[in-house]
Amino acid sequence: MTLQISPFRRKFGTGVLGALGATLLFSAAKSSGAQPIAILVLIILAGLALFACLRFYRATAGKLHLFEDRLETDTGQLVAALDQIITVDRASFSVFRPSMGFYLKLSEPMPRGWSPGLWWRLGRRIGVGGATNPGEGKAMADMLKILTGPEREQFLSGRAAQ
């Protein structure tokens, strides 16, 4: 199973972040009577927005692949091993759940990782989604629940019989 970001969402997100950076730079250029520190803050914020724009554009070209034993990126980076997943949470009021995505809790901490709009990892917590299609994210979360739950063996044996 694969989770990716649609071309429209990719272009829209990149455009919004780029427009924010350009607006902040324009504001810094037009604020000639402002305090120098205010202009510097605007320039720094513009740089951060443009950096986020570039990072978002590069990251959203990637995909997440769900295999029988792991969740990984299309570059082969391991996001999570399925035997480490304790919880798959899609609840609306989850604190850590990304927009239109789901949250995973692991049994052991892993190194930090971040692919804007696609996934992030902090210790034992992984968020998947943000700019992904809600239907595809729901399907992947449901499949993860099956593959990490008690019905795993029944699902895999039934799949092998087909």
Beta strands, then each sheet from edge to edge (+ up, - down):
strand 1: 2-4
strand 2: 63-66
strand 3: 70-73
strand 4: 78-81
strand 5: 85-89
strand 6: 102-115
strand 7: 119-128
sheet 1: 1+ 2- 3+ 4-
sheet 2: 5+ 6- 7+
end
